[in-house]
Amino acid sequence: TGAQQSATVANPASGASPDLLPHFQLEPEDVYIVKNKAVSLACRATPATQIYFKCNGEWVHQGDHVTQHSTDRSTGLPVMEVRIEVTRQQVEKIFGLEEYWCQCVAWSSSGTTKSQKAFVRIAYLRKNFEQEPTAREVSIEQGIELPCRPPEGIPPAEVEWLRNEELVDPALDANVYVTPEHSLVLRQARLADTANYTCVAKNIVARRRSASAAITVYVNGGWSTWTQWSGCSTSCGRGWQKRSRTCTNPTPLNGGAFCEGQNVQKTACTTLCPVDGAWSEWSKWSECGAECTHWRSRECSEPAPRNGGRDCHGPELDTRNCTSELCTHAAPGAEDVALYVGLVAVAVCLVLLLLVGVLVYCRKKGGLDADVADSSILTAGFQPVSIKPSKADNPSLLTIQPDLSTTTMTYQGSLCPRQDGPAKLQLPNGHLLSPLGAGRHTLHHSSPAAEGADFVARLSTQSYFRSLPRGTNNMAYGTFNFLGGRLMIPNTGISLLIPPDAIPRGKIYEVYLTLHKQEEVRLPLAGCQTLLSPIVSCGPPGVLLTRPAILAMGHCVEASAENWSIRLKKQSCEGTWEDVLQLGAEPCTELYYCQLEAQACYVFTEQLGRFALVGESLSMAASKRLKLVLFAPAACPSLEYNIRVYCLSDTQDVLKEVIQLEKQLGGQLIGAPRVLHFKDSYHNLRLSIHDMPSSLWKSKLLASYQEIPFYHIWSGLQPFLHCTFTLERLSTSTCELACKIWVWQVEGDGQSFTVNFNIAKDTRFSDWLVPDEVGTPALVGPSAFKIPFLIRQKIISSLDPPGTRGADWRTLAQKLNLDSHLSFFASKASPTAMILNLWEARHFPNGNLSQLAAAVAEVGKQDGALFSEAEC
């Protein structure tokens, strides 16, 4: 033992290879002693004849070593492994002087090698924190920093934070982070951050908890806008009127300050009392005239009626018979009587002749006899035409020459069978009108208002139609046969195209198209679903057409396959909503199909009913288009001035409703409308006003911004969401307003409106937002289509059969950028008819026939160019 303790490193044997020096396969590593448990240090070397530990410069006793011998299978060299244990008492002997360390020394025939030093430390963790978090009360959106300095310990303690005993993970909440000094920082305090916070320090020895710190996030109250002044309390004389406001913008929470000031204001008012009129005295009788009468008068002037008082009752002039030298008493002679009788007879004859002439003119003007056969009515507009080749300089088009030997005519109105009684044809139980019989029929013209009222009244007797609106502003209706037609609701972008032959020949359907307000129809939404389009009804429901009709309506979705799952929903007769089509997936039925374009969708349906487009977001990148529109009063008689900012779904029907509402309120448009992409990020929409000249204007909004909750916008069920900014000018002479309004989604991009206008100028309401659509809501027969009937039939017969080198309807679909719908077109009896119907739905009434003719000509068939250059 003494020899081992005094041993020194031997010199390598002469001629020994340095490769035979021992090298360590395992070296001792730093360890911590927890409580009173001894720790083990180990090392292993090859080739080695001896291995001993040396701790703090002194050799460890040979008896404290545990040695194992083995042989390295790959080299055949001897391997030695040695272990020792170090106790807490050994380390505490030198505690405070220096750190306790140990290292291995290995011998071989060529010399010695030392291992790395391994430090042995006693692990501990003090009980008391050097600094603990304290309770705080902060205003919403204020930043918070909670300090925490953990207790002293070896190894140093790790720190984590608990919120109401749940772990705070900065990786899951971007509003939270922990500083290198272990402080917890909340960037912007939210109501959800109101909680008890605890700092936890831990190492291998123990786990310590700080005292909990209660954080309260409060919201100071803000006044809502004043209500309108109430009517005067008295109907005559002096009284008072009042207006009120509530501390709800926002409502104070968690001990926040209540609004300062009055919630009710009163002011004196005076209402002028009505004064009933009274007659003055009668004047003197006039002289007796040649007619043997004289008169007297009086006036309603004592007093005259004022302030809504009643007028005088009774005659203003009084006459009576009298006699005088001027009065003649001779009776009329027989000659005068004969003269009067003759004049009356001539007048009666002239009136009768005039009536006969008017009736004859109207019969010729109408151009239709009451006994015209039904077949002539339905085919008169489509007499045979001759198709001649085009000029040499335009080989792609053919010129249509009319056959002048035939007579053509157009008609308007409803087709109704002649009936014996005055009652109009009624809807049977199956919602279909009875087919025209073999008898003769005539065209009836009536007042549109009376016809619409009668139409809605008859529909309302059916159980399914009780949910239809009673008015006709958002309804179009018409009577259609196999020639088809079109229904449109003006200024909404909603239309229904009934193609030719969709209604069986010999039948007549009364068809309607209705736009519903969201509050009229209950459309249940679940999860992340949102309404993307208006809710539209077309009917009668349950009607199966022989060819699909096309329903066109707007939508507000920024569609992307990876962000959205979009479904077409239809309401059954029992009132439940069902998914009938998922866009982008293979259709499970041939009754429905939908083409989604940038701002409109076109629904092919062989069954009429109630439809809506509903989307479900698949990621937070999904977004809807909002249209931001600003309105303000056209005139400002008081110091107070309101600016209304509407956040609407970007569809024409919603904008139409807001415009009608603002017309009633006397609003004018300020600034051009903007489009905002609202994302499914669960963040609210914020609105704020800035850059007002403080010397002229001030805002009466106490908070720095207003918010519209996320779900109110995302659901799409609340169409007229808006915020009102109430401003006050400091002088009635101030007429100019310049400011900027910011609208943005929290943690997203936004839009700003630069407002600069004259409030004293009476600006007419801006109708240019939705230009009035030209035409009638219902078009029947050829007037409803751009493509002439005979040319349409020629294109269909030419392109439906498979062509050489694909020169058929498939190529036409490709030329019109409709090749993504080939499978749907191919499933129909006439794919070309489906393509032309879709072209009609997309391009009426402004479609360019020349461009369509060019696309048909490019198909490559000899008979492909079938249009004239004239769009008629």
Secondary structure in CASP SS format (residue, H / E / C, confidence):
PFRMAT SS
TARGET T0000
AUTHOR 0000-0000-0000
METHOD secondary structure of the structure
MODEL  1
T C 1.00
G H 1.00
A H 1.00
Q H 1.00
Q H 1.00
S C 1.00
A C 1.00
T C 1.00
V C 1.00
A C 1.00
N C 1.00
P C 1.00
A C 1.00
S C 1.00
G C 1.00
A C 1.00
S C 1.00
P H 1.00
D H 1.00
L H 1.00
L C 1.00
P C 1.00
H E 1.00
F E 1.00
Q E 1.00
L E 1.00
E C 1.00
P C 1.00
E C 1.00
D C 1.00
V E 1.00
Y E 1.00
I E 1.00
V E 1.00
K C 1.00
N C 1.00
K C 1.00
A C 1.00
V E 1.00
S E 1.00
L E 1.00
A E 1.00
C E 1.00
R E 1.00
A E 1.00
T E 1.00
P C 1.00
A C 1.00
T C 1.00
Q E 1.00
I E 1.00
Y E 1.00
F E 1.00
K E 1.00
C E 1.00
N C 1.00
G C 1.00
E E 1.00
W E 1.00
V C 1.00
H C 1.00
Q H 1.00
G H 1.00
D H 1.00
H C 1.00
V E 1.00
T E 1.00
Q E 1.00
H E 1.00
S E 1.00
T E 1.00
D C 1.00
R C 1.00
S C 1.00
T C 1.00
G C 1.00
L C 1.00
P E 1.00
V E 1.00
M E 1.00
E E 1.00
V E 1.00
R E 1.00
I E 1.00
E E 1.00
V E 1.00
T C 1.00
R H 1.00
Q H 1.00
Q H 1.00
V H 1.00
E H 1.00
K H 1.00
I C 1.00
F C 1.00
G C 1.00
L C 1.00
E C 1.00
E C 1.00
Y E 1.00
W E 1.00
C E 1.00
Q E 1.00
C E 1.00
V E 1.00
A E 1.00
W E 1.00
S E 1.00
S C 1.00
S C 1.00
G E 1.00
T E 1.00
T E 1.00
K E 1.00
S C 1.00
Q C 1.00
K C 1.00
A E 1.00
F E 1.00
V E 1.00
R E 1.00
I E 1.00
A E 1.00
Y E 1.00
L E 1.00
R C 1.00
K C 1.00
N C 1.00
F C 1.00
E C 1.00
Q E 1.00
E C 1.00
P C 1.00
T C 1.00
A C 1.00
R E 1.00
E E 1.00
V E 1.00
S E 1.00
I C 1.00
E C 1.00
Q C 1.00
G C 1.00
I E 1.00
E E 1.00
L E 1.00
P C 1.00
C C 1.00
R E 1.00
P C 1.00
P C 1.00
E C 1.00
G E 1.00
I E 1.00
P C 1.00
P C 1.00
A C 1.00
E E 1.00
V E 1.00
E E 1.00
W E 1.00
L E 1.00
R E 1.00
N C 1.00
E C 1.00
E E 1.00
L E 1.00
V C 1.00
D C 1.00
P C 1.00
A C 1.00
L C 1.00
D C 1.00
A C 1.00
N C 1.00
V E 1.00
Y E 1.00
V E 1.00
T C 1.00
P C 1.00
E C 1.00
H C 1.00
S C 1.00
L E 1.00
V E 1.00
L E 1.00
R C 1.00
Q C 1.00
A C 1.00
R C 1.00
L H 1.00
A H 1.00
D H 1.00
T C 1.00
A E 1.00
N E 1.00
Y E 1.00
T E 1.00
C E 1.00
V E 1.00
A E 1.00
K E 1.00
N C 1.00
I C 1.00
V C 1.00
A C 1.00
R E 1.00
R E 1.00
R E 1.00
S C 1.00
A C 1.00
S C 1.00
A E 1.00
A E 1.00
I E 1.00
T E 1.00
V E 1.00
Y E 1.00
V E 1.00
N C 1.00
G C 1.00
G C 1.00
W C 1.00
S C 1.00
T C 1.00
W C 1.00
T C 1.00
Q C 1.00
W C 1.00
S C 1.00
G C 1.00
C C 1.00
S C 1.00
T C 1.00
S C 1.00
C C 1.00
G E 1.00
R E 1.00
G E 1.00
W E 1.00
Q E 1.00
K E 1.00
R E 1.00
S E 1.00
R C 1.00
T C 1.00
C C 1.00
T C 1.00
N C 1.00
P C 1.00
T C 1.00
P C 1.00
L E 1.00
N C 1.00
G C 1.00
G C 1.00
A C 1.00
F C 1.00
C C 1.00
E C 1.00
G C 1.00
Q C 1.00
N C 1.00
V E 1.00
Q E 1.00
K E 1.00
T E 1.00
A E 1.00
C E 1.00
T E 1.00
T E 1.00
L C 1.00
C C 1.00
P C 1.00
V E 1.00
D C 1.00
G C 1.00
A C 1.00
W C 1.00
S C 1.00
E C 1.00
W C 1.00
S C 1.00
K C 1.00
W C 1.00
S C 1.00
E C 1.00
C C 1.00
G C 1.00
A C 1.00
E C 1.00
C C 1.00
T E 1.00
H E 1.00
W E 1.00
R E 1.00
S E 1.00
R C 1.00
E C 1.00
C C 1.00
S C 1.00
E C 1.00
P C 1.00
A C 1.00
P C 1.00
R E 1.00
N C 1.00
G C 1.00
G C 1.00
R C 1.00
D C 1.00
C C 1.00
H C 1.00
G C 1.00
P C 1.00
E C 1.00
L E 1.00
D E 1.00
T E 1.00
R E 1.00
N E 1.00
C C 1.00
T C 1.00
S C 1.00
E C 1.00
L C 1.00
C C 1.00
T C 1.00
H C 1.00
A C 1.00
A C 1.00
P C 1.00
G C 1.00
A H 1.00
E H 1.00
D H 1.00
V H 1.00
A H 1.00
L H 1.00
Y H 1.00
V H 1.00
G H 1.00
L H 1.00
V H 1.00
A H 1.00
V H 1.00
A H 1.00
V H 1.00
C H 1.00
L H 1.00
V H 1.00
L H 1.00
L H 1.00
L H 1.00
L H 1.00
V H 1.00
G H 1.00
V H 1.00
L H 1.00
V H 1.00
Y H 1.00
C H 1.00
R H 1.00
K H 1.00
K H 1.00
G H 1.00
G C 1.00
L C 1.00
D C 1.00
A C 1.00
D C 1.00
V C 1.00
A C 1.00
D H 1.00
S H 1.00
S H 1.00
I H 1.00
L H 1.00
T H 1.00
A C 1.00
G C 1.00
F C 1.00
Q C 1.00
P C 1.00
V E 1.00
S E 1.00
I E 1.00
K E 1.00
P C 1.00
S C 1.00
K C 1.00
A C 1.00
D C 1.00
N C 1.00
P C 1.00
S C 1.00
L C 1.00
L C 1.00
T E 1.00
I E 1.00
Q E 1.00
P E 1.00
D C 1.00
L C 1.00
S C 1.00
T C 1.00
T C 1.00
T C 1.00
M C 1.00
T C 1.00
Y C 1.00
Q C 1.00
G C 1.00
S E 1.00
L E 1.00
C E 1.00
P E 1.00
R C 1.00
Q C 1.00
D C 1.00
G C 1.00
P C 1.00
A C 1.00
K C 1.00
L C 1.00
Q C 1.00
L C 1.00
P C 1.00
N C 1.00
G C 1.00
H C 1.00
L C 1.00
L C 1.00
S C 1.00
P C 1.00
L C 1.00
G C 1.00
A C 1.00
G C 1.00
R C 1.00
H E 1.00
T E 1.00
L E 1.00
H E 1.00
H C 1.00
S C 1.00
S C 1.00
P H 1.00
A H 1.00
A H 1.00
E H 1.00
G H 1.00
A H 1.00
D H 1.00
F H 1.00
V H 1.00
A H 1.00
R H 1.00
L H 1.00
S C 1.00
T C 1.00
Q C 1.00
S H 1.00
Y H 1.00
F H 1.00
R H 1.00
S H 1.00
L C 1.00
P C 1.00
R C 1.00
G C 1.00
T C 1.00
N C 1.00
N C 1.00
M E 1.00
A E 1.00
Y E 1.00
G E 1.00
T E 1.00
F E 1.00
N C 1.00
F C 1.00
L C 1.00
G C 1.00
G E 1.00
R E 1.00
L E 1.00
M E 1.00
I E 1.00
P C 1.00
N C 1.00
T C 1.00
G C 1.00
I E 1.00
S E 1.00
L E 1.00
L E 1.00
I E 1.00
P C 1.00
P C 1.00
D C 1.00
A C 1.00
I C 1.00
P C 1.00
R C 1.00
G C 1.00
K C 1.00
I C 1.00
Y E 1.00
E E 1.00
V E 1.00
Y E 1.00
L E 1.00
T E 1.00
L E 1.00
H E 1.00
K C 1.00
Q C 1.00
E C 1.00
E C 1.00
V C 1.00
R C 1.00
L C 1.00
P C 1.00
L C 1.00
A C 1.00
G C 1.00
C C 1.00
Q E 1.00
T E 1.00
L E 1.00
L C 1.00
S C 1.00
P C 1.00
I E 1.00
V E 1.00
S E 1.00
C E 1.00
G E 1.00
P C 1.00
P C 1.00
G C 1.00
V C 1.00
L E 1.00
L E 1.00
T E 1.00
R E 1.00
P E 1.00
A E 1.00
I E 1.00
L E 1.00
A E 1.00
M E 1.00
G E 1.00
H C 1.00
C C 1.00
V E 1.00
E C 1.00
A C 1.00
S C 1.00
A C 1.00
E C 1.00
N C 1.00
W E 1.00
S E 1.00
I E 1.00
R E 1.00
L E 1.00
K E 1.00
K E 1.00
Q E 1.00
S C 1.00
C C 1.00
E C 1.00
G C 1.00
T C 1.00
W E 1.00
E E 1.00
D E 1.00
V E 1.00
L E 1.00
Q E 1.00
L C 1.00
G C 1.00
A C 1.00
E C 1.00
P C 1.00
C C 1.00
T C 1.00
E C 1.00
L C 1.00
Y E 1.00
Y E 1.00
C E 1.00
Q E 1.00
L E 1.00
E C 1.00
A C 1.00
Q C 1.00
A E 1.00
C E 1.00
Y E 1.00
V E 1.00
F E 1.00
T E 1.00
E E 1.00
Q E 1.00
L C 1.00
G C 1.00
R E 1.00
F E 1.00
A E 1.00
L E 1.00
V E 1.00
G E 1.00
E E 1.00
S E 1.00
L C 1.00
S C 1.00
M C 1.00
A C 1.00
A C 1.00
S E 1.00
K E 1.00
R E 1.00
L E 1.00
K E 1.00
L E 1.00
V E 1.00
L E 1.00
F E 1.00
A E 1.00
P E 1.00
A C 1.00
A C 1.00
C C 1.00
P C 1.00
S C 1.00
L C 1.00
E E 1.00
Y E 1.00
N E 1.00
I E 1.00
R E 1.00
V E 1.00
Y E 1.00
C E 1.00
L E 1.00
S E 1.00
D C 1.00
T C 1.00
Q H 1.00
D H 1.00
V H 1.00
L H 1.00
K H 1.00
E H 1.00
V H 1.00
I H 1.00
Q H 1.00
L H 1.00
E H 1.00
K H 1.00
Q H 1.00
L H 1.00
G C 1.00
G E 1.00
Q E 1.00
L E 1.00
I C 1.00
G C 1.00
A C 1.00
P C 1.00
R E 1.00
V E 1.00
L E 1.00
H E 1.00
F E 1.00
K E 1.00
D C 1.00
S C 1.00
Y C 1.00
H C 1.00
N C 1.00
L E 1.00
R E 1.00
L E 1.00
S E 1.00
I E 1.00
H E 1.00
D C 1.00
M C 1.00
P C 1.00
S C 1.00
S C 1.00
L C 1.00
W E 1.00
K E 1.00
S E 1.00
K C 1.00
L C 1.00
L C 1.00
A C 1.00
S C 1.00
Y C 1.00
Q E 1.00
E E 1.00
I E 1.00
P C 1.00
F H 1.00
Y H 1.00
H H 1.00
I H 1.00
W H 1.00
S C 1.00
G C 1.00
L C 1.00
Q C 1.00
P C 1.00
F C 1.00
L C 1.00
H E 1.00
C E 1.00
T E 1.00
F E 1.00
T E 1.00
L E 1.00
E E 1.00
R E 1.00
L C 1.00
S C 1.00
T C 1.00
S C 1.00
T C 1.00
C C 1.00
E E 1.00
L E 1.00
A E 1.00
C E 1.00
K E 1.00
I E 1.00
W E 1.00
V E 1.00
W E 1.00
Q E 1.00
V C 1.00
E C 1.00
G C 1.00
D C 1.00
G E 1.00
Q E 1.00
S E 1.00
F E 1.00
T E 1.00
V E 1.00
N E 1.00
F E 1.00
N E 1.00
I C 1.00
A C 1.00
K C 1.00
D C 1.00
T C 1.00
R C 1.00
F C 1.00
S C 1.00
D H 1.00
W H 1.00
L H 1.00
V C 1.00
P C 1.00
D C 1.00
E C 1.00
V C 1.00
G C 1.00
T C 1.00
P C 1.00
A E 1.00
L E 1.00
V E 1.00
G H 1.00
P H 1.00
S H 1.00
A H 1.00
F C 1.00
K C 1.00
I C 1.00
P C 1.00
F H 1.00
L H 1.00
I H 1.00
R H 1.00
Q H 1.00
K H 1.00
I H 1.00
I H 1.00
S H 1.00
S H 1.00
L H 1.00
D C 1.00
P C 1.00
P C 1.00
G C 1.00
T H 1.00
R H 1.00
G H 1.00
A C 1.00
D C 1.00
W H 1.00
R H 1.00
T H 1.00
L H 1.00
A H 1.00
Q H 1.00
K H 1.00
L C 1.00
N C 1.00
L C 1.00
D H 1.00
S H 1.00
H H 1.00
L H 1.00
S H 1.00
F H 1.00
F H 1.00
A H 1.00
S C 1.00
K C 1.00
A C 1.00
S C 1.00
P H 1.00
T H 1.00
A H 1.00
M H 1.00
I H 1.00
L H 1.00
N H 1.00
L H 1.00
W H 1.00
E H 1.00
A H 1.00
R H 1.00
H H 1.00
F C 1.00
P C 1.00
N C 1.00
G C 1.00
N C 1.00
L H 1.00
S H 1.00
Q H 1.00
L H 1.00
A H 1.00
A H 1.00
A H 1.00
V H 1.00
A H 1.00
E H 1.00
V C 1.00
G C 1.00
K C 1.00
Q C 1.00
D C 1.00
G C 1.00
A C 1.00
L C 1.00
F C 1.00
S C 1.00
E C 1.00
A C 1.00
E C 1.00
C C 1.00
END
